[in-house]
Amino acid sequence: MTIASMKGVLKRYGNQLVLDYIDLDIQQGEIIGLLGPNGAGKTTLIKSLTGMEKIDRGTIALFEDEKNPFQNKNKERIGLVTQEITILPELTAKENLKFFAGVYGIKGALRKQRVEEALSFVGLTEHANKLPTKFSGGMQRRLNIACALTHRPDFLIMDEPTVGIDPQSRNHILEAVKELQRRGTTILYTTHYMEEVQAIASRVVIVDQGQIITEGTVKDLIKNIQHEEKMKIEVTNIEQVPILVIQDLAGVKSVTTDGNEMTIIATAGSGHFDRILSIIKEHSAILAIQADKPNLEDVFLTLTGKKLRDGGEQ
C-alpha cells in the first residue's frame, strides 16, 4: 500500500521556488531517510505532506486518498515529531501524554493504557510524574516522540528528532524507530546526522534546491559513486592553499574544508591527486593524508557540493 504520495508538487514563497515539482511515493513499512542541505526544502515538504502548507501545484495523496487527503480520518493516522519540542512544560510527563491522547479522542481505560505504553516505549516510566523542565534535553526529545505515539499512528513523520541530545538518548530513539518499523509503522525521518540514516533507513531520498536529486538504498547510492576517489589532506596553513585552482582541475568533483583539513572527491583513476599534492606543497606543508572508500556522506557531497550540516533550514 502507498502510504503517502506527492506528484508534481510545487510550492513558492513569494518569488522563491521551495519545492520544484516533487514526485515521491512512500510505501507501507518503509523508513525513508530524507536528507538535504539546509534550505533544501525538507521542512516545507513535510508541511505540505501533512496539509500544514498549501501547495501551489500538483497532487498529494494520503493512504491512497487523493480526493480529500487531509480529512480528519487520514490525519488521525499520522504522528508528527517536530524539530521544536512541543510538550507542555507545566504538565508532568504522564499529563502531557494524557493531553495528547485526548486530542485524538482517546479516553478512559484505553487512554491510561496508551499513556503507560508510550512511557515504557521511550524509557520514561520511572519519570512519569516529573515535570519535563527537570528532564535532560534527550529525555525531553523522547517525551516529544511519545506524545506523537499515543494514538498508534500508521505513518510517523520525524523532523530532526535527535537535535542536540546525548548519545544514549540518540541510540534509544534509533532503536525505537526500528522497533516501530517492525510493528508496521511507516516512517519519514529527517536528520543532519548521516550515520542515523545509514543505521535505520530502508530508502534514502536526497533533496537539494527543492528537487529530489536521487533516491535509493544506502548500498545502491554508494555503489553509484564507486567510480570516485576520496582523499582527506591535513595542512598547516589552509588559508594559503588555492582551493579554487584545485576545484577547477578536470576530474575534481568537490573540495570542502574543515579547519585545516581538506576533503577532495575526484574521478577514480584521474591521476590528479599527484597534481593536487604538488599544488598544496607549493603553498603549505602537508601534515597527514588519508584515502577512504566512498560512503553516504560522499554521495551527498558529490551530488550537492555541500556537507549535510551547514546553514539554515527553509
C-alpha positions, 0 to 999 in steps of 0.5 A: 500500500502507498502510504503517502504520495506527492506528484508534481508538487510545487510550492513558492514563497513569494518569488522563491521556488521551495519545492520544484515539482516533487514526485515521491511515493512512500510505501507501507513499512518503509523508513525513508531517510530524507536528507538535504542541505539546509534550505533544501526544502525538507521542512516545507515538504513535510508541511505540505505532506501533512496539509500544514502548507498549501501547495501551489501545484500538483497532487498529494495523496494520503493512504491512497486518498487523493480526493480529500487527503487531509480529512480528519480520518487520514490525519488521525493516522499520522504522528508528527515529531517536530524539530521544536519540542512541543510538550507542555512544560507545566504538565508532568510527563504522564499529563502531557501524554494524557493531553495528547491522547485526548486530542485524538479522542482517546479516553478512559481505560484505553487512554491510561493504557496508551499513556503507560505504553508510550512511557515504557516505549521511550524509557520514561516510566520511572519519570512519569510524574516529573515535570519535563523542565527537570528532564535532560534535553534527550529525555525531553526529545523522547517525551516529544516522540511519545506524545506523537505515539499515543494514538498508534499512528500508521505513518510517523513523520520525524523532523530532526528528532535527535537535535542536540541530545546525548548519545544514549538518548540518540541510540534509544530513539534509533532503536525505537524507530526500528522497533516501530518499523517492525510493528508496521509503522511507516516512517519519514525521518529527517536528520543532519546526522548521516550515520542515523540514516545509514543505521535505520533507513530502508530508502534514502531520498536526497533533496537539494534546491527543492528537487529530489536529486536521487533516491535509493538504498544506502548500498545502491547510492554508494555503489553509484559513486564507486567510480570516485576517489576520496582523499582527506589532506591535513595542512598547516596553513589552509588559508594559503592553499588555492582551493579554487585552482584545485576545484577547477582541475578536470576530474575534481568533483568537490573540495570542502574544508574543515579547519585545516583539513581538506576533503577532495572527491575526484574521478577514480583513476584521474591521476590528479591527486599527484597534481593536487599534492604538488599544488598544496606543497607549493603553498603549505606543508602537508601534515597527514593524508588519508584515502577512504572508500566512498560512503553516504556522506560522499554521495551527498557531497558529490551530488550537492557540493555541500556537507549535510550540516551547514546553514539554515533550514527553509 
